[in-house]
């Protein structure tokens, strides 16, 4: 029977080259990690300064993610669009995006705001 040798001749040379290359890459990676780690604990140190946002938007500066819609609680409005189950109603001439409890409501019908949770305004047909 003929025996098959995995790493003989040219294959042995390729295997050795790949092994040395992997060891070299591992050593190079170790040096890169040590270099980056030795740069101190400065936040966003190095080349990434221009890519990372350092500032925070504070509510006290006027940055808010959600407008307060609690003033609409209990208000009566007219559907400006069909509510299927989301749509727009008009309350005192002001458009408000709303959601129903699950039922569809036709345009022109009257609804009442029954719950406000953040930016979600829940209405029920009257």
For each residue, the residues with C-beta under 8 A, 3 or more apart:
1:
2:
3:
4:
5: 8
6: 11
7: 11 12 15
8: 5 11 12
9: 12 13
10: 13 14
11: 6 7 8 14 15
12: 7 8 9 15 16
13: 9 10 16 17
14: 10 11 17 18
15: 7 11 12 18 19
16: 12 13 19 20
17: 13 14 20 21
18: 14 15 21 22
19: 15 16 22 23
20: 16 17 23 24
21: 17 18 24 25
22: 18 19 25 26
23: 19 20 26 27
24: 20 21 27 28
25: 21 22 28 29
26: 22 23 29 30
27: 23 24 30 31
28: 24 25 31 32
29: 25 26 32 33
30: 26 27 33 34
31: 27 28 34 35
32: 28 29 35 36
33: 29 30 36 37
34: 30 31 37 38
35: 31 32 38 39
36: 32 33 39 46
37: 33 34
38: 34 35
39: 35 36 42 45 46
40: 45
41:
42: 39 45
43: 54
44: 48 49 52 54
45: 39 40 42 48 49
46: 36 39 49
47: 50
48: 44 45 51 52
49: 44 45 46 52
50: 47
51: 48
52: 44 48 49
53:
54: 43 44
55:
56:
57: 61 63
58: 61 63
59: 62 63 64
60:
61: 57 58
62: 59
63: 57 58 59
64: 59 67
65:
66: 118 119
67: 64 119
68: 71
69: 72 96 116 118 119 121
70: 73 116
71: 68 75
72: 69 75 91 96 113 116 121
73: 70 113 115 116
74: 112 113
75: 71 72 91 92 112 113
76: 91 110 111 112 113 126
77: 89 90 91 96 98 110 111 112 113 123
78: 89 90 108 109 110 111
79: 82 83 87 88 89 105 106 107 108 109 110 111
80: 87 88 89 90 95 107
81: 87 88 107
82: 79 87 104 105 106 107
83: 79 86 87 89 98 99 100 104 105 111 123
84: 87 104
85: 99 100 101 102 103 104 105
86: 83 97 98 99 100
87: 79 80 81 82 83 84 97 98 105
88: 79 80 81 95 96 97 98
89: 77 78 79 80 83 95 96 98 111 123
90: 77 78 80 93 94 95 96
91: 72 75 76 77 94 96 113
92: 75
93: 90
94: 90 91
95: 80 88 89 90
96: 69 72 77 88 89 90 91 121
97: 86 87 88 119 121
98: 77 83 86 87 88 89 111 113 121 122 123
99: 83 85 86 120 121 122 123
100: 83 85 86 103 104 105 111 122 123 124 125
101: 85 114 122 123 124
102: 85
103: 85 100 125
104: 82 83 84 85 100
105: 79 82 83 85 87 100 109 111 123 125
106: 79 82 109
107: 79 80 81 82
108: 78 79
109: 78 79 105 106 125
110: 76 77 78 79 125 126
111: 76 77 78 79 83 89 98 100 105 123 124 125 126
112: 74 75 76 77 123 124 126
113: 72 73 74 75 76 77 91 98 116 121 122 123
114: 101 122 123 124
115: 73 120 121 122
116: 69 70 72 73 113 120 121 122
117: 120 122
118: 66 69
119: 66 67 69 97
120: 99 115 116 117
121: 69 72 96 97 98 99 113 115 116
122: 98 99 100 101 113 114 115 116 117
123: 77 83 89 98 99 100 101 105 111 112 113 114
124: 100 101 111 112 114
125: 100 103 105 109 110 111
126: 76 110 111 112
